[in-house]
Amino acid sequence: MSPAARPSPVPDGLGDEVARITEWLAEHELKCVSAWMKTGPAAVTVHWAGQSDEDVPDWKTFLAQAKGMNAPFVALRVQRLTEEDWESERESASNKNGESIDSQDLRDLFDRTRSQVGSVGFVELQWIAPAHHGVVFSLEISAEWFDELYAQERTETEGETGARELSPAEVRKLGREIAHSAEYELASDHGERQEVVPERLPPDLSDVEDDFYKVLSAAQDIFEKEVLPKLKKSPEVTELSLKLANDPRFQRASNQQARLYAAEQILPAEVLSHGTRLKLILDRARTIYDIDLRKGNRVRH
């Protein structure tokens, strides 16, 4: 397909992120070089795993660390999807399927990624610190469509050996499914939420422990950003928080244990058995009482 026949360009989200990264580096007087570091057996690579909104790795904090640790430069590696790369992946998938792509999922995948030709799919930032000889600090950022495109080839190859590794796209998908599950929401603490993850993992993983923690981290992040805010604003939490805050037994409680005991006398059994909702109601009721009722303000919750 010629460049003239390409579909209308789609937003290049990661390309825009690269522009913001280079602008930040210039503003903070950190030298940026287009390169990547190849580490040897004597070197250690520290992979940055901080997260910010919308599942975008926290590159600002990562680069602020570079500035604070006197990094002499930051190596920036940018990988765009070229026409040749897309054609090569499609040809490889066709060859594995008898000269044609007979999987609807694969056809949909290549239809979606066709419009991404020319877009940034992968970014890597690396730096070294004078105080830490032999250590390379690294942060990788990839677009979801890029992970999906190359995951199909990795999955087929790894399937031949009977073991594979979850792609970033699979990690996010599993994390979202777990975070929105009733079992995860019912869990009252981190330990109980950990128990929800293993049964959702595929059985053919090469490193179950590593993938377990990746999915666990993704689920926790998505739960806090997508599920908890909705629960906090739910009519049930609002109504029961007001009921608890207005009850003299709760108002007389002087510590968390006493407040929990009061809640057990006031709230329905189904709420008491729901760890997440119970904690939200307790916290909200205490805020209502401390800020509004104790000071004689009118409650507007």
N, C-alpha and C positions, 0 to 999 in steps of 0.2 A: 504494500500500500504506500503510495507516494505521500510526502508531507502535505501536498495540496489537498489530498483526500481525507486527511485526518479530521475527526470530529472536533466540534468547538472545544477549546481548552477548558479544563475544569480548574477550580481553585487549587493552587499549590500550597497547601497549609504548611508543610514542613519547609518548603522553600521560603515562605514568609518568616518562619521561625529562624532560619539561617540568617536572614537579613537582620532580624532583631539581635541575634547573637553577635554578629560582626559589629553592629552599631554599639552594643554594650561594651564590647572589647575596646573599641576606639575611645568611647567616653571615659573608660576607666584606665586608659593608657596601658593596656596589655597587648603585647605584640602577638599578632595572629599570623600563622604560616599555614599554607595549604600543604599538609603532609600528614603522615601517620607514623607511629613508632612501632618498629618491630622488636619485640623483647626477646632476649636470649634466656638460657637456662639460669643465669645468675640474677635475673630481674624478677620483680614481683609486680603484678598488675592489680591495682585496687579498683574494683568496679563500683561506680557510684550508683546508688539505688534509691535516692530521694525522689519523692513524688509530689506533684502539685496538682492544681485543678485540671480536670479533663484528661487525666492519665498522661500528661506530658511530664517527662522527667525534669526535675528542678535544676535546669542548667544555670540559673542565676546564682543559686547558692553554691553550686559546683565551681563556677568561675570566681565567685567571691573568695572561696577557699584558695584558689590559685593565686589571687591577688594578695591575700593575707599571708601566704606561705612563700611569697617572693618568687613565683614561677618566672623563669626568664622569657618564656613564650608559651603560647597555646597552639597545639597542632589541630587544625580543622580539616576533616576529611568529609567530603560531600559526594554522595553517589546518586546520580539521576538515572531514571529508567530510560534507556535508549531504544530506538526502533529495533536495533539488532538484538538487544537483550530480550525484548518482548517476543520477537520472532523466534529466537533460539529456544526460549522456554516453551512456546507453543509447539514448535517442531518436536522438541523432546517429548512433550506430552502426547503428541500424535503418534510418534514412533512406538511409544510404550503401549498404545492402544490400537495397534494394527493399522497404521496410516490414517487414522481418523480419531477424533475425540468423541467417543460415544457416551461420555458422562455428562449429564446436564449440569452438574455442579462445576465441572471443569470448563464447559462452554460459557457458563455465566461468569466464572472467574476471569476468563480471558476477555470477555466482552467488557467487564467492568474496568479491568486494568488497561485496556487499549487506550482509553482516554487519558491515562496517566503518563503516557510517553512524553518525556521532557520534564516531568515533575521530579522533585527530590523525594527519594524513598528512604534514604538512610543517611544519618549524620553521626560522626564520631568526634568527640573532643578529648584531647589528651594533654597532660602537662606533667612536668617533673618539678620537684622542690629541692633546692640545694641542701636542705637539712635532712633529706631522706634519700640517700644514695641508693640507686638500684630499684627505686619504686616509681612506677608509672601510674598516675591517676587517670581513669578512663570513664567516659560517659557515652553510651550509645543511645540514639533516638531513631526509631523507625516508624514509618507510616503503616497503618494497619493493612492497607492494600498491598504494600510491599512484602510484609510478612506472609500474607496469604498466597501471593504469587510464588514465592520461593519455598513456602512450606509444602506445597503439593509435590515438589521434586524431592525434598528431604524425606517426606513421609514414605514415598514409594521406595526410595533407596534404603531407608532404615528398616522398612517392612521386610526386606529380603533377609536381614539378619535377625529379625524377631524382636528387636528393641529399638526404641526411638526416644526423642526428646520433644517435649511440648514446645510449639512455636509461641512467640509472644501473643499472636492472635488467639491461639487456643487457650493460653493462660487467661487472657481477658474474658473470653467467652465463658470458661468454666467459673472464673471468679464472679462474673455477673450472675450466672445461674445460681450459684451457692448463696451469694449475698441476698438474692431476692427469694430464697426458699423459706418455707415456713419453719423448717428445722433450725436454720441459722438464726432466724428472728427470735425463736423461742429460747435459744441458749441464753443463759444468764451471765456467763463470763467467758473469757478468752479460751479457757481449757475446754469448755463444752463446745465452743465453735470449732475448735481444732478437730473434734471428733466427727464433724459433718463432712470434712474435706476428703478423707481417704476413700470413702465409698463412691465418690464422684470421679475419681481419677481413672483413666484408661488402664487396662491391665498390662499393656505392652511397653511400659516405660523403661528406659535404660537406667535412669537415676530417679527412683521414686522419691527419695528424701528431698532432693533439690527441687523437683517439680512440686512437691507438696508445699514447701515454703513459698514458692512463687505464687501458687494458686491461693494459698492462705493469705498472703499479703495483698493480692489483688482483690480478694473477697472483702477483706477488712476495709480497704480503701473505698471500694464501691459502696459497701454498706453504709459507711459514714457520710458519703456524699449524696447517695441517691435514696436510701431507705430511711435512715434516721430522720432527715428533715421532714419527710412526709408523715412519719409517725408522730413527730412532735406537734404537728399542726392538725392531727386527726381530731374529730369531734369527741371521740371517746376519751382521749388523753386530756383534752381541755376540760371536759365535764367532770371527770373524776378528780382531776387536780384541784378544781374549785371546791368540790365536795370535801376532799381531804383537808384542804387549807382552812375551811370554815368549821371543821369539827374541833371542839374543845380538847378532845383527847390528843389530837395531833398537835395542837397549839401548845399544850403543856409539855410536850416531849422536849428534852434538853439535849439529846444526842441522836445520832443516826440509828442506833439500835432501838431506842425508845420510839422514834418515828416509824420504824419498820413494824414494831409491835402494834402501834396504833393503826397503821395501815391494814394489818391483818384482821383487826376488829371491824374495819369500815368498808374495805374494798371487796368486790365479788371474788369468789374462788378462782374463776378463770383468769382474772387479771393477776392474782397473786402467783399463779403458776407460770405466768409469762414474764420471764426475767427482764426482757428489754422494756416492755411497756411499764412494768412496775417501777423500774429505775427512773424512767422518764417522768412518771406521775409523781414520784417522791421528790425529785429535783424541782419539778415545776410547782408543786404545792408549797415547798419550802420557800421558793422565790416569791410566790404570790403572798404568802404570809409575811415574810420579812419586809417586802417592799410596799405592799398595799395595806393588808389588814392590821399589822402591828402599828403602823403609823397613821391609821385611820383614813387612808386614801380609798377612794372608790375603785372597785375592781373593774377593769375593762378588758378582761382576757376572753 
